């Protein structure tokens, strides 16, 4: 392969990782690993909307730019691309074959619509259990609202490339169904019928990746990621509030929380972890670890809040610290 061919291969890898939710440091490190396997010195500069790659070998220096937005999350594509790099390093995959592999990986379909909708529905119901859903009809309405919202999101994705239209449309639908539940007295003061289908829309990976970039001093891409995530939150909030307002309903300013038994909290947490894993197309073979550790973390949070009297922030800190300490080495392995 020529220097241009090898550079294009590294850029194709970086594009797959960047567009599908991998952390910036991991993208840069993996591109450099592939570059070493191809006998190239690699410098990768990620910015919102583009990747700039500079490669050098003993004969040539190549600079390439690719227009790519990191607005998606698909961990199946990320995991497959990372395995392909390992195969190149070990000699199991030739560079020529890797070019075709990257093209195939970039086009791998996400979770089917029926599974995506089911995950959104059960995930929203699980969140409602964690927050203390009271009415018997509320989980059914939440299931229907979140499932229909997921189907609507997939439909909107086919007709528009606007990344904010999908969460806005799903939240608008949730607001309308939530307002109907309020009108017919099927929702409590917590308004979980309206709120829980919107919680599954929150772009957690983008907040996390943006924070990691800022901590690492990548101010440009970190700020861009956080702005994008906050704009998604704005789209969700506007859609929800408009949906509620159309039928004269509103959200409580300071709703009273409800305690739930430990066993309900832990089971609901496991279901929620499964749902989010499906949202982000995590390979099913990887689900056992995050589900188990997620349930453990939620149990610790429940103990901190209910038995030790800790604040919500402290309980969340303990849970997330446990998740990080266990799953970081596991995920690397």
N, C-alpha and C positions, 0 to 999 in steps of 0.2 A: 504494500500500500504506500502511496505517496504521502508526503507530509500533510497535504491538503486533506486527503482521505482520512488520515488518522486524526487530524484536528476536527474534522466534521463528525467523526465517531464520538470523540470526547464531548463535543457540543451537543450532540443528540442525547447522550446520557444525561448531561446536566439539564437539558431542557425537560426531559421526562421527570427527573427528580424535582426540579423547580416548579413545574406546573402542577404537581400532584401532592404538595404539602410537606416535602422533606425539609428539615431544618437547614438553614444556610450553611452552618459549619460542616454538616455532614455532606452537603452537596459539593462544597469546595474540596473537602478531604477525599471524597470518592472520585471526583474528576482527576485529582492529582494521582490517585492510585492507578486509575486506568491509563493516565498519561505515562507513568513509569513503566507499566506493562507494555506500552507501545513505544517506549524509548523517546518520550517527549517530556520537556519541561513545561508545566502547565501553570498559567495564571488565570484565574476565573474571577470576574467582577460582576456580581449579581446586583441588579437594580430593578425596581418595579417596572415591569414592561419590557425588560431586555436583559440578555446575558451577553457579556463581552468576554471572549476567550482569546488569550494570547498563548501560542505554543512555539517552542523552539526545539530544534535538534541540531546536529552538527552541520547540516546542510541548508536549513531554511528556517525562516521565522514567519509565522502565520498569525493574522489577527482576523477573527470572525465575530459577527454580531448576530444574535437571534432575538426576534421579538417574541417574548413569552411573558405571560402574566401569571403570578403564583396565586390564583384565586380558587383553584380546585384542591381537593383532598382525595386521593385514591391510593391507599396503602398497599393494595395488591400490585399496582404498577410499580410503586417504589420498591417493594420487597423483591419483585421479579428482576428489576433493573440492578439492584444491589447484588443479587445472586449471579447475574450475568457477568458483572465485574469480577467476582470471585472466580468464576469459571475461566475468564480470560487470564487472570493471574496464575491459575493452576495449570493452564494449558488445555483444559477440557473444551474450550471454545476458541475458535480462531477469530482474529479481528474481522475477517471478511464475513463470517457468519454472524458476528455481533452486530454488524450494521443492519442486517435484516431483522435480527432479534429486537433491536431498539425500535424499529418501525412497527413491529408487531406489538410490542409492549405499549407504545403510545396509543394504540388503537384498541387495547383490551377494553371490553365493555364494563361498565360499573355493575353493581348489583341489579338484578332485574327489578322492574317497577313494582311487581307484586311483593317481593321481599323488602324492598325499600319502604313501601307503604306500610307493610306489616310491622317493620321495625320502628317506624315513626309512631305508629299507633300504640304498640305495647310499651315503647319508651316513654311516651307522654303519660300513659296510665301509671307506669312505675314511678315517675316523678310525682304524680298526684298522690300516690300512696305515701311517699316519703314526706310530703308536705301536709298529710293528714286529711285526705279527702273524706267527706262525711256522707253526702247524699248517695244513695244506692244507684241512682240513674247517672250520676256524674261521670264515673269511669266509662260507661257506655258511650256517652256523648263525647268524651275526650278521645276515646278510641276512634270514633267515626270522624271527628274533626281533624285529628292529626293524620289519619290515613288518607282522607280526601285532600288534605293540604299537601301531602307528599305526591299524590297523583297529579295535583295541579302544578306543583313545582316541575315535575318531569315534562308535563305538557307545555308549560311556559318556556322551558329550556329549548324546546324544538322550534319555537316560533320567534324567540328573541334572544339575543346575546347579552342583553342587559343583566348584569349579575345581581342587581338589587330588586328586579321585578319578581323573582321567585320568592324570596322571603316576604316581600310586601304582600304578594297575592295570598300566600298561605296564612299570614297573620291576619289579613283582612277577613278571610273565611273564618278563622278561629274567633275573631271578634264578633262576627255576625251570629255564629252558633252560640257563643258565650252569652251574647245579649238575649237571644231567644231563651236560653236556659234561665237567665235572670227573670225574664218576663213571666215564664211559666213556673217559677219557683223551683227549679231543678238544680240551682247552684247556691252554694253558701256565700257568706261574706268574703271568703278568700278568692272567689271568682276563678277557681282552678280550671273550670271548663274552658274559660277564655285564655288563661295564662299558660297552662301546661303544654298545649300544642305549639305555643310560641317558644317555649324553653328549648325544644329540640331543634330550633332553627339557629340558636346562638353559635357563632363560629369560633368555638374554643381553640382549635389548632392555630388559627391566625393570631389570636391574642397571645398564645404561648410562643409561637415562632417570632412574633414581633418583639415580645419582651426579651427573649433570648438574644435576638440581634442587637437590641439596645445595650444589654449587659456586655456583649462582646465588642461594643463600640461601632457596630455597623449602623450608624445613625440613619442614613438615607433609607435603606431597605426596611429597617426596624420601624421607623416612623410611618413609612408607607403601609406596611402590614397592619399596624395598629389603626391608622386612619381608615383603611378598608374595613377592618372588623367593626369599628365604631359606626361607620356608615351603614353596614348591614344591620346593626342594632337599631339605628335610627329608622331604617326601612321597616323593620319588624314592629317597632313601637308605633309608628305612624299608621301602619296597616291595622294593628290591633285597636288603636284608639278610634280610628274612623269606623271600623266595623261595629264597635260598641256604640258609638255615637249615632249611627244610622238608626238604631232602635231605642235610643234614649237611655242606654246603660252606661255605667262608669266603673272605674276601679277604686277600691278603698285606698285611702292614703296610708293607713297603718293597720293592716289586718292583724288580728290576734293569731299567733301560731298555735298549732296543735301537736301534741306529742303522740308518737306512734310506738307500738311495742318493738323491741329489738328485732324479733324474728321477721316482722313485716318490713322493717327498714333494710335489713340485710338482704332479704330475697329481692325486694324492689331494686336495690342497688345493683345486684347481679343482672337483673333483667335490663336495667338501664345501660349497663356497660355493654351487654350484647347488642342492644339497639344502636348505640353510638358506633360500635365496631362495624355494624352493617352499613351505617351511613357513610363511613369512610372507607368502605370496601376492604376492610382488613381480611386477609386470608383466614378462612374458617379454622385451619389447623393451628392458628396462633391464639384462638380465643380463650383457651382454658386458663392461661396465666392471668390476663387482665380481669377476667370475670372473678376468679378466686381472690385475687389481691384487692379488687374493687370492693368485694363483699367484706373482706377483712378490714379495709380502710374505713368503710362506712360503720362497721361495728365499733371501731375505736372512736370515731367521731361521735356516735351515739353515746358511748360510755362517758366521753369527755363532757358532753353537753348535759346528759340526763343524770349521771351519777356524781360527776366531779364538779358540776356547776360552772364549767368553762364557757367563755363567750363563743359565739359562732366562728369568729376569726381564728381563735386558738384551736377549736375542734377541727376546722378545715385545714389549718397548718399541720396538725398532727397526722391527719389522714393523708394529705398530699406528700408529706415527708416519708411516710411508710411506703407509699406507692413508688416514689422515686428511688428509695434505697433498695427496694426489691426488684422493681421492673427495669431499672436502667441496666444493670449487668445482665439480666435475663434477655432483654431485647437485643443487646449487643451480641450475646451468644447465639 
